[in-house]
Amino acid sequence: MKTLEGIRVLDLSRVLAGPYATMMLADYGADVIKIEPPKVGDDSRAFGPFIGKESAYFMSLNRNKRSIELNFKRQAECDLFKEMVKQADVVVENYRPGTMEKFGLGYDVLKEINPKLIYVACSGFGQTGPYKSKPAYDIIVQAMGGIMSITGPENGDPTRVGASVGDVVAGIFSAYGAMLALYHRERTGLGQKVDVGMLDCQIAILENAIARYVTSGIVPGPLGNRHPSITPFSSYTAQDGYLIVGAGNARLWEKLCAVLERPDLLADPRFATNADRTNNVNALADILNGIFKQKTIAAWLELLETAGLPCAPINTVEKIVNDPHVAAREMIVEVEHPVAGKLKMPGVPVKLSLTPGKVETPAPLLGQHAVEILHELFGWSEEKTKEFFAESK
């Protein structure tokens, strides 16, 4: 039995944040029914890169789901959705606040239909507050949330994080919220609304940037690859590229000096304590870079790892996709799509010993499972399903 087997999710979300959340639920066995606008479907079906006419972007986020088209501008299809809600456990949507209410399908309506329903609303700024109606994209909340102001080269321009952390983190928190609500329902029988704002999620992951500001009054800025309060804890230049070294305590600093054959650094008053090393970070970086440039990344990694020092190459995407440890952890998996063929994508990161998650089915074609879903839920025949949707075309 899978962890979420028996949980039915009606997924009205599109593009990234919501689909990422429902993908997480689907990976652990939830029956995720992706409800898409007719003809065009999820916006991300039109986003590249493509394999033929199929979006690899869309396929990587919508595995393990089934698809049906519903047109909420048609009352009969809104009514059908309400009937589906009676048999659902979770609804997930990432519209701007007020949109579902315009369709007559807001939480206040749906909870009367199914009091046990968990309704996850993931939006840019949440369901309350002065910004709630503002439109948002990943880069908008990265900018407003502060993370861009602490990302990039030291003294450089604010920089967007390379991955869409504004969307992805909100998706993770949305799945987390759904699980919390499911656990509460298990104990009480009551559903509830889960309100996730992308901006809130960005603030939640700022960790010590906020701590530094509220304790010192100093506004944090970008520091490149180095840590603001631990040194040496950064990237350094070898003969053939960059590597990361993290000597996060006095014991590791002593080990590093031994590996570098520089015991004199231990006696240097500029580097006596972590605070001293951080205060003199640039002077220490000049010394360390001068040493690391004498060998290749591979040579340094062998020496550092043998000494038990945290270190790493700065991998390209190509290298990490083909890494043997990543393969051993099944973090790159291959699925067979009925149109696009074989496609590799990230695997399931949380490894459960009894009820593991799994990538089992490819992303659905638009409306692929309409007949199957409506027969399963309501006993409709294929003819009845086709007749019903013919009126909306």
C-alpha positions as CSV (number, residue, x, y, z in Angstrom):
1,M,0.0,0.0,0.0
2,K,1.2,3.5,-0.9
3,T,1.3,6.3,1.7
4,L,-1.5,8.3,0.2
5,E,-3.4,5.5,-1.5
6,G,-7.1,6.3,-1.3
7,I,-6.7,10.1,-1.2
8,R,-8.3,11.8,-4.2
9,V,-7.0,15.2,-5.2
10,L,-8.7,17.5,-7.7
11,D,-5.9,19.6,-9.1
12,L,-6.9,22.9,-10.7
13,S,-3.4,24.4,-10.6
14,R,-1.2,25.2,-13.4
15,V,2.4,26.0,-14.4
16,L,4.7,25.3,-11.4
17,A,3.8,26.0,-7.7
18,G,0.5,24.0,-7.6
19,P,1.6,21.3,-10.0
20,Y,4.8,20.7,-7.9
21,A,2.6,20.3,-4.8
22,T,0.3,17.8,-6.5
23,M,3.2,16.0,-8.1
24,M,4.6,15.4,-4.6
25,L,1.2,14.0,-3.5
26,A,0.9,11.8,-6.6
27,D,4.4,10.4,-6.2
28,Y,3.1,8.8,-2.9
29,G,0.0,7.3,-4.3
30,A,-2.7,10.0,-4.2
31,D,-5.1,9.9,-7.1
32,V,-4.5,13.3,-8.7
33,I,-7.1,14.3,-11.2
34,K,-5.7,17.3,-13.2
35,I,-8.6,19.5,-14.2
36,E,-7.5,21.7,-17.2
37,P,-9.2,24.3,-19.3
38,P,-10.4,22.9,-22.6
39,K,-8.3,22.9,-25.8
40,V,-5.2,24.6,-24.3
41,G,-4.9,23.0,-20.8
42,D,-2.3,24.0,-18.3
43,D,-0.3,27.0,-19.5
44,S,2.9,25.1,-19.2
45,R,1.9,22.7,-22.0
46,A,3.1,25.6,-24.2
47,F,6.4,26.1,-22.4
48,G,9.7,24.7,-23.8
49,P,11.8,22.7,-24.1
50,F,9.8,20.4,-26.3
51,I,10.0,16.8,-27.5
52,G,8.1,17.0,-30.7
53,K,5.0,18.9,-29.7
54,E,5.1,17.8,-26.1
55,S,6.5,20.1,-23.4
56,A,9.2,18.6,-21.3
57,Y,8.5,21.3,-18.8
58,F,4.9,20.1,-18.4
59,M,5.9,16.4,-18.4
60,S,8.4,16.8,-15.6
61,L,5.8,18.3,-13.2
62,N,2.7,16.3,-14.0
63,R,3.8,12.6,-13.8
64,N,1.5,10.2,-12.0
65,K,-1.6,12.3,-12.7
66,R,-4.7,11.9,-14.8
67,S,-6.3,14.7,-16.9
68,I,-9.8,15.8,-17.7
69,E,-10.9,19.1,-19.3
70,L,-13.6,21.2,-17.6
71,N,-14.9,24.6,-18.8
72,F,-15.9,26.6,-15.7
73,K,-17.6,29.2,-18.0
74,R,-20.3,26.5,-18.6
75,Q,-22.6,25.9,-15.6
76,A,-23.1,22.2,-16.3
77,E,-19.3,21.7,-16.0
78,C,-19.2,23.7,-12.8
79,D,-22.0,21.5,-11.5
80,L,-20.0,18.4,-12.5
81,F,-17.0,19.7,-10.6
82,K,-19.2,20.1,-7.5
83,E,-20.2,16.4,-7.9
84,M,-16.6,15.5,-8.1
85,V,-15.9,17.4,-4.9
86,K,-18.3,15.2,-3.1
87,Q,-15.9,12.3,-3.7
88,A,-12.6,14.3,-3.2
89,D,-10.3,14.7,-0.3
90,V,-8.3,17.7,-1.5
91,V,-8.7,20.5,-4.0
92,V,-5.6,22.4,-5.0
93,E,-5.7,25.7,-6.9
94,N,-3.2,28.5,-7.6
95,Y,-5.5,31.2,-9.0
96,R,-5.4,34.8,-7.9
97,P,-7.6,35.2,-4.8
98,G,-11.3,35.7,-5.8
99,T,-11.1,33.7,-9.1
100,M,-12.7,30.6,-7.8
101,E,-15.4,32.7,-6.1
102,K,-16.2,34.2,-9.5
103,F,-16.9,30.7,-10.8
104,G,-19.1,30.0,-7.8
105,L,-16.6,27.4,-6.6
106,G,-14.8,29.1,-3.7
107,Y,-14.1,27.3,-0.4
108,D,-17.2,28.6,1.3
109,V,-19.3,26.9,-1.4
110,L,-17.3,23.7,-1.6
111,K,-17.1,23.1,2.2
112,E,-20.9,23.0,2.3
113,I,-20.8,20.2,-0.4
114,N,-18.1,18.3,1.4
115,P,-17.3,19.4,5.0
116,K,-14.3,17.0,5.0
117,L,-12.7,18.7,2.0
118,I,-9.2,20.2,2.3
119,Y,-8.9,23.2,0.1
120,V,-5.3,24.3,-0.7
121,A,-5.1,27.8,-2.2
122,C,-1.5,28.7,-3.3
123,S,-1.2,32.3,-4.6
124,G,1.4,34.9,-4.9
125,F,0.6,36.9,-1.7
126,G,-2.0,34.8,0.1
127,Q,-5.7,35.2,0.7
128,T,-5.4,38.2,3.0
129,G,-3.4,41.4,3.2
130,P,-3.0,44.5,1.0
131,Y,-1.1,42.6,-1.7
132,K,-3.5,39.7,-2.1
133,S,-4.8,40.8,-5.5
134,K,-1.4,41.5,-7.0
135,P,-0.3,39.1,-9.8
136,A,2.9,37.2,-9.1
137,Y,5.5,35.1,-10.9
138,D,8.5,33.4,-9.4
139,I,10.8,36.3,-10.1
140,I,8.3,38.7,-8.5
141,V,8.4,37.0,-5.2
142,Q,12.1,36.3,-5.3
143,A,12.5,40.1,-5.7
144,M,10.0,41.1,-3.1
145,G,10.9,38.3,-0.6
146,G,14.5,39.5,-0.2
147,I,16.3,36.4,-1.5
148,M,17.6,38.2,-4.6
149,S,19.2,40.9,-2.4
150,I,21.4,38.4,-0.8
151,T,22.2,36.3,-3.9
152,G,25.1,37.0,-6.3
153,P,28.7,38.2,-6.2
154,E,29.8,40.2,-3.2
155,N,29.0,43.9,-3.9
156,G,27.3,42.8,-7.1
157,D,23.8,43.3,-8.5
158,P,20.9,41.4,-7.0
159,T,20.6,38.0,-8.7
160,R,17.7,35.6,-9.2
161,V,18.3,32.1,-7.8
162,G,18.9,29.9,-10.9
163,A,16.0,27.5,-9.9
164,S,12.5,28.8,-9.5
165,V,12.6,28.8,-5.7
166,G,9.7,31.2,-5.5
167,D,7.4,28.6,-7.1
168,V,9.0,25.4,-5.9
169,V,9.2,26.3,-2.3
170,A,5.6,27.4,-2.3
171,G,4.7,24.0,-3.9
172,I,6.6,22.1,-1.2
173,F,4.8,24.2,1.6
174,S,1.5,23.6,-0.2
175,A,2.0,19.8,-0.1
176,Y,3.1,20.1,3.5
177,G,0.0,22.1,4.3
178,A,-2.2,19.5,2.7
179,M,-0.6,16.8,4.7
180,L,-1.0,18.7,8.0
181,A,-4.7,19.2,7.2
182,L,-5.1,15.5,6.2
183,Y,-3.6,14.5,9.6
184,H,-5.9,16.9,11.4
185,R,-8.9,15.5,9.5
186,E,-7.9,12.0,10.4
187,R,-8.2,12.9,14.1
188,T,-11.3,15.2,13.9
189,G,-13.1,14.4,10.7
190,L,-13.0,18.1,9.7
191,G,-11.6,19.6,6.5
192,Q,-10.1,23.1,6.3
193,K,-8.6,25.8,4.0
194,V,-4.9,25.9,3.5
195,D,-3.7,29.4,2.5
196,V,-0.2,29.5,1.1
197,G,1.4,32.7,-0.2
198,M,4.5,32.5,-2.3
199,L,5.9,35.6,-0.6
200,D,5.4,34.1,2.8
201,C,7.4,31.1,1.7
202,Q,10.3,33.2,0.6
203,I,10.4,34.9,3.9
204,A,10.3,31.6,5.7
205,I,13.5,30.4,4.0
206,L,15.6,33.5,4.6
207,E,16.9,31.8,7.8
208,N,19.9,33.7,9.2
209,A,19.6,36.7,6.9
210,I,16.7,37.9,9.0
211,A,18.4,36.9,12.2
212,R,21.5,39.0,11.2
213,Y,19.4,42.0,10.4
214,V,17.2,42.0,13.6
215,T,20.2,41.5,15.9
216,S,22.6,43.9,14.3
217,G,20.5,46.4,12.3
218,I,22.8,45.8,9.3
219,V,21.1,45.0,6.1
220,P,22.6,41.8,4.6
221,G,23.8,41.9,1.0
222,P,25.2,39.4,-1.5
223,L,28.3,37.5,-0.4
224,G,29.0,35.3,-3.4
225,N,29.6,31.7,-2.3
226,R,30.9,32.4,1.2
227,H,29.0,32.0,4.4
228,P,28.3,35.2,6.4
229,S,29.6,33.9,9.7
230,I,31.6,30.7,9.1
231,T,35.1,30.8,7.6
232,P,36.5,29.1,5.5
233,F,33.2,28.1,4.0
234,S,33.3,29.1,0.3
235,S,34.4,28.3,-3.2
236,Y,38.1,28.3,-4.1
237,T,40.0,28.2,-7.4
238,A,41.9,25.0,-8.3
239,Q,44.0,24.4,-11.5
240,D,40.9,23.4,-13.5
241,G,38.0,25.1,-11.9
242,Y,36.2,25.6,-8.6
243,L,35.7,23.5,-5.5
244,I,33.8,24.1,-2.3
245,V,35.4,23.7,1.1
246,G,33.6,23.9,4.4
247,A,35.6,24.0,7.5
248,G,32.8,24.7,9.9
249,N,34.5,24.4,13.2
250,A,38.0,24.6,14.9
251,R,38.7,20.9,14.5
252,L,38.0,21.0,10.7
253,W,40.1,24.2,10.4
254,E,43.0,22.3,12.0
255,K,42.5,19.4,9.5
256,L,42.4,21.8,6.6
257,C,45.7,23.5,7.6
258,A,47.3,20.0,7.9
259,V,46.0,19.0,4.4
260,L,47.3,22.3,2.9
261,E,50.6,21.8,4.8
262,R,50.3,25.2,6.3
263,P,50.5,24.8,10.1
264,D,51.6,28.4,10.3
265,L,48.1,29.5,9.6
266,L,47.0,28.1,12.9
267,A,49.4,30.4,14.7
268,D,48.4,33.5,12.6
269,P,46.4,35.8,15.0
270,R,44.2,36.9,12.0
271,F,42.9,33.4,11.8
272,A,42.9,32.2,15.4
273,T,39.2,31.9,15.8
274,N,36.2,31.6,13.5
275,A,35.4,35.2,14.2
276,D,38.9,36.2,13.4
277,R,38.8,34.3,10.1
278,T,35.5,35.8,9.2
279,N,36.8,39.3,10.0
280,N,39.8,38.7,7.7
281,V,38.0,36.6,5.1
282,N,39.5,38.3,2.1
283,A,43.1,37.9,3.3
284,L,42.5,34.2,4.1
285,A,40.8,33.7,0.7
286,D,43.9,35.1,-1.1
287,I,46.1,32.6,0.8
288,L,43.8,29.6,0.2
289,N,43.3,30.4,-3.5
290,G,47.0,30.6,-4.0
291,I,47.4,27.1,-2.5
292,F,44.4,25.5,-4.2
293,K,45.6,26.7,-7.7
294,Q,48.6,24.3,-7.3
295,K,46.5,21.2,-7.9
296,T,43.4,20.0,-9.8
297,I,40.0,19.6,-8.4
298,A,40.2,15.8,-8.4
299,A,43.6,15.9,-6.5
300,W,42.2,18.2,-3.9
301,L,39.0,16.3,-3.4
302,E,41.0,13.1,-2.8
303,L,43.1,14.8,-0.1
304,L,40.2,16.6,1.5
305,E,37.9,13.7,1.6
306,T,40.6,11.4,3.0
307,A,41.0,13.9,5.9
308,G,37.2,14.0,6.4
309,L,36.7,17.5,5.3
310,P,33.4,18.6,3.7
311,C,34.2,19.5,0.1
312,A,32.6,19.3,-3.3
313,P,33.1,20.1,-7.0
314,I,30.8,22.7,-8.4
315,N,29.0,20.4,-10.7
316,T,27.2,21.4,-14.0
317,V,23.7,20.0,-14.5
318,E,25.3,17.5,-17.0
319,K,27.6,16.2,-14.3
320,I,25.0,15.8,-11.5
321,V,22.5,14.1,-13.9
322,N,25.2,11.5,-14.6
323,D,26.6,11.2,-11.1
324,P,26.9,7.6,-9.8
325,H,25.5,8.5,-6.3
326,V,22.5,10.2,-7.9
327,A,21.9,7.0,-9.9
328,A,22.2,4.9,-6.8
329,R,19.6,7.0,-5.1
330,E,17.3,6.8,-8.1
331,M,17.2,10.6,-8.4
332,I,17.1,10.6,-12.2
333,V,14.4,8.3,-13.6
334,E,13.2,7.6,-17.1
335,V,9.5,7.5,-18.1
336,E,7.9,6.5,-21.4
337,H,5.4,9.1,-22.7
338,P,2.9,7.8,-25.2
339,V,3.8,10.7,-27.7
340,A,7.1,12.1,-26.6
341,G,8.8,8.7,-25.9
342,K,11.5,8.4,-23.3
343,L,12.1,11.3,-20.9
344,K,14.5,11.6,-17.9
345,M,13.4,13.6,-14.9
346,P,14.1,14.0,-11.2
347,G,13.1,11.1,-9.0
348,V,11.5,11.1,-5.6
349,P,13.7,12.6,-2.9
350,V,12.0,11.4,0.3
351,K,12.8,7.7,0.8
352,L,10.2,5.8,2.9
353,S,11.2,2.3,4.0
354,L,7.7,0.8,4.0
355,T,5.7,2.9,1.6
356,P,8.1,4.5,-0.9
357,G,7.1,7.0,-3.5
358,K,7.6,6.2,-7.2
359,V,7.4,7.7,-10.6
360,E,5.0,5.2,-12.3
361,T,3.1,7.0,-15.1
362,P,4.0,9.8,-17.5
363,A,2.3,13.2,-17.6
364,P,-1.2,12.9,-19.2
365,L,-2.2,14.1,-22.5
366,L,-4.8,16.9,-22.3
367,G,-8.2,15.3,-21.3
368,Q,-6.7,11.8,-21.7
369,H,-8.6,10.3,-18.8
370,A,-12.1,11.9,-19.1
371,V,-13.9,8.7,-19.9
372,E,-12.0,6.7,-17.3
373,I,-12.5,9.2,-14.5
374,L,-16.2,9.9,-15.1
375,H,-17.0,6.2,-15.4
376,E,-15.1,5.5,-12.2
377,L,-16.8,8.4,-10.2
378,F,-20.3,8.3,-11.6
379,G,-20.6,5.2,-13.8
380,W,-20.9,7.3,-17.0
381,S,-20.6,5.5,-20.3
382,E,-18.2,6.6,-22.9
383,E,-21.1,7.8,-25.0
384,K,-22.5,9.9,-22.2
385,T,-19.2,11.5,-21.5
386,K,-18.7,12.4,-25.2
387,E,-22.3,13.7,-25.4
388,F,-21.8,15.9,-22.3
389,F,-18.6,17.5,-23.5
390,A,-19.9,17.9,-27.1
391,E,-22.2,20.7,-25.8
392,S,-19.2,22.8,-24.7
393,K,-17.3,22.6,-28.0
